[in-house]
């Protein structure tokens, strides 16, 4: 990627019917977004802003894919990932308004076969609990069942929950998960008698007018979607092959443009009222979706420059994050997909919404744009959010470098494995994921997750009986320590894994695996 790529401002503007003139406060937004793209190495960004029921701005910046000329526009679809969760919550709310379920219904009343690893949690899990990240599962628990894409069906994903360990108390604390949204998907399908795709399409996307929104396996060449990008080995930016999966749609399946999401934000800010005046869902249900169910701990700012972004309260409702900013309640969510991250933010009392979609894996970009817009339209003191988030990114990288330095310092580089390589080769089984094969091949050990094609890599010796798996796809940025534990007879008893870098996405929940060897055939 040459420096000339950042040369001119590649800007495409699309303004919907009923749009108003861009306010004076946002006159320098184009320049700020270009600063964000350059600072955080983001090929393309799309932004939409709504206020008082009107579209204030819809714009695309940059390109859909590095090295290609096609620009991002307001109608360019991006993967919105976990911003899909709000659509899942809306689907359940619609069914509640229809009288077909209550959010306080027990899950087993609708899915009698549903099981968690604890009998009490199984019996007491309510539909609302599926949306609120308070089940006792650890951060990202079970994500490896469907991400990176696996060949498990959604039914298999949900059934395997019975073996996913609980690491906390039921309704005890916040820990973000995706897998319980697969259960929510099954509830929607069971109660409605439709597939999740058909229900969301017919009862939400079509009435809202989101004609360009697609489920990820239905995105075609004619949709001209953005390509995701990641920095291989956290260094070199490159396109990520488009991934498609359908075994947990409710957690993060949708593609949409800012043009479509502007319509979604206006319906939300109108209390669930559609443009034709009909309700999509009731105001009562929206109040519940936007009420805190699970308190979220408030972290210290990563750097002092981010102090103004630290909320006074934080929590999670039904498919929405809830907090405050400069005296205003925020209703918001982020999304992370291979090569794309995004943020949608609502300020209900100001009838204000902003959505930022990006095609690079750096949340600092969408945060810097979001807070720049909020400050401009809330009349807040001007803050250089690009500089603030750049410092936060530098600090995170520094922390990752320090973590690696500590691993290097603790390493006995002269140590050798206890066994010949063939002694580590076997098929290993985890109770919830399934089988992982380690084979000796050409004088090296290779690892392959049986149901996840992308999780294939080579084991490099680290020290003693610990190796590092280097995945073939370097854009995963998820290399992991692989530690073999031996029994008294020098046979492998079990294998544990953990990500090498603290920058690795939490959905690579290797640390929850307990791999034990299967008997040789």
DAMOSUL-V386207 format. One record per backbone hydrogen bond with DSSP energy under -0.5 kcal/mol. CO is the residue of the C=O (numbers start at 0). NH is the residue of the N-H. Records with the same first field share a line. If there is no record, write none. Layout:
CO = NH + NH
This chain:
1 = 4
2 = 5
3 = 6
7 = 9
8 = 10
9 = 61
11 = 59
15 = 18
22 = 25
23 = 26
25 = 28
27 = 31
28 = 32
29 = 33
30 = 34
31 = 35
32 = 36
33 = 37
34 = 38
35 = 39
36 = 40 + 41
37 = 40
40 = 42
42 = 62
43 = 358
44 = 60
45 = 356
46 = 58
47 = 354
48 = 55 + 56
49 = 352
50 = 53
53 = 50 + 55
54 = 19
56 = 48
57 = 13
58 = 46
59 = 11
60 = 44
61 = 71
63 = 226
64 = 67
69 = 63
72 = 75
73 = 258
74 = 76
76 = 225
77 = 79 + 255
79 = 82
80 = 83
81 = 84
82 = 85
83 = 86 + 87
84 = 88
85 = 89
86 = 90
87 = 91
88 = 92
89 = 93
90 = 94
91 = 95
92 = 96
93 = 97
94 = 99 + 100
95 = 98
101 = 104
102 = 127
104 = 126
105 = 108 + 109
106 = 109 + 110
110 = 113
117 = 121
118 = 122
119 = 123
120 = 124
124 = 106
125 = 129
126 = 129
127 = 130 + 131
128 = 131 + 133
130 = 318
132 = 174
133 = 170
135 = 166 + 167
137 = 140
139 = 142
140 = 178
141 = 144
142 = 145 + 146
152 = 156
153 = 157
154 = 158
155 = 159
156 = 160
157 = 160
158 = 161
159 = 162 + 163
160 = 163
162 = 164
168 = 171 + 172
175 = 139
177 = 180 + 181
178 = 181 + 182
179 = 183
180 = 184
181 = 185
182 = 186
183 = 187
184 = 188
185 = 189
186 = 190
187 = 191
188 = 192
194 = 198
195 = 199
196 = 200
197 = 201
198 = 202
199 = 203 + 204
200 = 205
203 = 207
204 = 208 + 209
208 = 210
209 = 212
213 = 254
214 = 217
215 = 218
217 = 219
219 = 222
220 = 223
222 = 76
227 = 239
228 = 360
229 = 231 + 237
230 = 233
231 = 234 + 235
234 = 236
235 = 231
237 = 229
247 = 250 + 251
248 = 251 + 252
252 = 215
253 = 79 + 80
254 = 213
255 = 77
256 = 260
257 = 261
258 = 262
259 = 263
260 = 264
261 = 265
262 = 266
263 = 267
264 = 268
265 = 269
266 = 271 + 272
267 = 270
271 = 279 + 280
273 = 276
277 = 273
281 = 285
282 = 286
283 = 287
284 = 288
285 = 289
287 = 290
288 = 317
292 = 294
293 = 315
296 = 298
302 = 305
303 = 306
305 = 308
306 = 309
312 = 323
313 = 295
314 = 321
315 = 292 + 293
316 = 318
319 = 316
320 = 331
321 = 314
322 = 329
324 = 327
327 = 324
329 = 322
330 = 345
331 = 320
332 = 343
334 = 341
336 = 339
338 = 228
339 = 336
340 = 357
341 = 334
342 = 355
343 = 332
344 = 353
345 = 330 + 347
346 = 349 + 351
347 = 350
350 = 51
351 = 346
352 = 49
353 = 344
354 = 47
355 = 342
356 = 45
357 = 340
359 = 361
361 = 364 + 365
362 = 366
363 = 367
364 = 368
365 = 369
366 = 370
367 = 371
368 = 372
369 = 373
370 = 374
371 = 375
372 = 376
373 = 377
374 = 378 + 379
382 = 384
383 = 387
384 = 388
385 = 389
386 = 390
387 = 391
388 = 392
389 = 393
390 = 394
391 = 395
392 = 396
393 = 397
394 = 398
395 = 399
396 = 400
397 = 401
398 = 402
399 = 403
400 = 404
401 = 405
402 = 406
403 = 407
404 = 408
405 = 409
406 = 410
407 = 410
410 = 412
411 = 414
419 = 422
420 = 423 + 424
425 = 427 + 437
426 = 517
427 = 435
428 = 515
429 = 433
433 = 429
434 = 449
435 = 427
436 = 447
437 = 425
438 = 440 + 445
440 = 443
443 = 440
444 = 458
445 = 438
446 = 456
447 = 436
448 = 451
450 = 150
451 = 454
453 = 455
454 = 448
455 = 471
456 = 446
457 = 459 + 469
458 = 444
459 = 467
462 = 465
464 = 483
465 = 461 + 462
466 = 481
467 = 459 + 469
468 = 470 + 479
469 = 457
471 = 473
472 = 475
473 = 232 + 476
478 = 499 + 500
479 = 468
480 = 482 + 497
481 = 466 + 483
482 = 495
484 = 492 + 493
486 = 489
490 = 486
493 = 484
494 = 514
495 = 482
497 = 480
500 = 503
504 = 507
506 = 508
507 = 509
508 = 511
509 = 496 + 512
513 = 515
514 = 494
515 = 428
